[in-house]
Amino acid sequence: MLKINPLLLAAVGMVSAVAYAAPELKVTSVGQYIEIDNEYGKDKYTVHFANEVGLAYEDWTFGLLARKAWDVNKDEDSVHSSNHRLQFDAWRAFDGYKLGMRWRAQKDFDRLYLRGAYSQGMFSGWADVWYQFNNVNADDNYEMEIMPIAVTYGPFKIGYFFNNKDFLGDSNNREETEHQIRAYVNYKFENLATYAEFRYSLGREEKSVDVYDAGDYMKLEVGASYPVTENLTVKGYYAYEYGDKTKEAGEGKKRYGETCLGWTYTF
């Protein structure tokens, strides 16, 4: 397993230097963001700090992300290093289509993704399918997230989303599925670009030893970006998430909040 530590953040700068040395490979952007997640009613937070680099080579685009995380417990007055992440993306563009892959490495798991997307007029869609190598005492699993179709009209877009997660090994009788409707709106006020995204679950099921349990889920995210200069853009968003766990776990509905602020410099 690829271990992630603070030195990996320096890898972002190293990739930039190598890219400048290669005439064909260009750095298209660099950026950073800080994200704070918490569950309502608890004095526990997770803080993420990430560096990002975008690159391009002919019809290929690449992305590298190195993210460090800390768990903050105000009740115990403690801060602990958490689940860091190193991620690499590659995309190949065609006429209205894209194919790509992603490698994501964290402490508890590694993932290999196959990805695709299309955009044809007012219709679009995308798919992520991945295999997860679990590095803890758990069976591997494969999972897919697919939006087969979305329709855009002016600043509005609405689409159907499907998620399926299947476990292997001793847990091969466990399967999770979810269906969602996702709605989007994008609006620009002069230089200020804003967006909103709403997700609503049409049904969630978990199969474990032939026991099914459906749960409610919704998420609302609002965000904005503003170009400070021709090349520098600042951005941020807030997300509110509401959902529940299975009845077998004995947990009820929970509310989560997520706040993110960052910047991107494009070349």
Secondary structure, DSSP 8 states (H G I E B T S, - for coil): -----THHHHHHHHHHHHHHHSSS-EEEEEEEEEEEEEETTSSEEEEEEEEEEEEEETTEEEEEEEEEEEEEETTTTEEEE---EEEEEEEEE-SSEEEEEEEEEESSEEEEEEEEEEEETTEEEEEEEEEEEE-SSS--EEEEEEEEEEEEETTEEEEEEEEEEEE-GGGTTEEEEEEEEEEEEEEEETTEEEEEEEEEEEEEEEEETTB-----EEEEEEEEEEESSSSEEEEEEEEEEEEE--GGGT--EEEEEEEEEEEEEE-
